[in-house]
Amino acid sequence: MVVNMDVDVRTIAVELLKAYKKVMKYRDLEKLTGLPAPGLWRYINKRIRPSHERAAELVEKLLNPTVVEKLLSERIVEAGKNIYNLSRIIYDIPMLKILSFIALREFQKYNITAVATVEVDGIPLGVAVAEVLNAKLVVARRRPEVGVKDYYQTSYLARDPPAIMHLFLPTTALGVNDRVLIVDDLLSTGRTSLALIKLVRMSGALTVGLFSIIALGNAWRELIGDSVEKIYVVMNLKGD
């Protein structure tokens, strides 16, 4: 995996080290990076940045899919069949920082101008990803916002429990020149993401990509199909 980011890779390496220090101990960080604790401490606490070459190596190790999946696995709580509690991920600032840099690595070349998500659990991830991509944040609501007169609306059938769900997006949220990345904490049926893609299409904007932390099974791929140029899921879980 080659790290090639427009944002200063040296700054990214330090930010990732700071995040990792909050989710693992120094001895584990030593094993992961191959660097001694005193050197890591200086990067984390003394605002000393590694060389460009070392920074690229660090970013590659810290964003390694196996490493990130292990962190996610330790924080996922299975609450029932195909039901997962991700609160220890989506409300954890260091984890959001790590995930946002994965999104940057995967989507930086797509010239994203807006990050779109659905309330409520998608908002923290949306904020983190929008920040690193220097994009605006757009949130689809399940009810019209107070004070908003004009909006796009779509509906879809939720599976568990079966119910007709509605999504609303202010007509001023996106423009025809926007290139949109949809972010979701959990992909299951794909119906919510597809509904959001439809809202983006109504606005005249272009949905470029879809980024999700967790995906259950692969049924959602058939539903979303080629609606976006690129889909990136950090971790796949088996689902029915």
C-alpha positions, 0 to 999 in steps of 0.5 A: 500500500503506497501512501500518497496524500496531498496533506503533509504525510509527516503531520498525518503520521504524528496525528495517527501516533497521537490517536494510537497512543490513546487506544493502545499502550506504548509497548504495543505501539513499539511492536507495531511501528518498530520504533522505541518508546522514547522516539515515539514519545518525542513525536507524540509529545514534543511536536517533532515530526518524522522525516518524510520517508519515516512518516510514510512508513508509519502511516502505512503501518498504522493504517494497515487493514489488519491492524485497524480491523483488530482495533474495530473487533475489540470495540464491536459489541454484538447485541443480537443476530445481525445487530451490532453496537458500534458506540465504542467506535463512532463516539471515540475520537481517536478511532474516528481520527484513524478512520478519517485518515483511511477515508483520506487515503482512499478518496483524496484523488476524487476531489470530494467537495461534500460528505453526506450522511444520515442522522444520527450515528453517521454524524460523528464519522461524517464530521471527522471525514469532512474535516480531513477532506476539507469538505462540507458536511451534509446531513439527511434527516428523518424529519424536516428541519424546523425553519427549512421550507424546501427540501428533497424527500425520498422513502425506503423500506427498512428491514428490522423492524419493517417500516417505511422510512423517510429522508429529507435533505434541504435543497440548499445543502448541495449544488450541481458542482458538488462531488459527494462522498457518502459515509455510513457507520454500518452497511446492512441492506444498503437501503439507507445509503441508496436513499441518500444517493437518490437525494444527492441525485435529486440535488443535481450533485454527483455521488462519487463514493461510499465509505463505511466502517462495517458492512454485513454480508454482500447483499447491499452491493447488489442494491447499490450496484454502480451508483457510485464510482468507488466503495470502501468498507473498512471491515466486513462481517458475515451477515444474513 
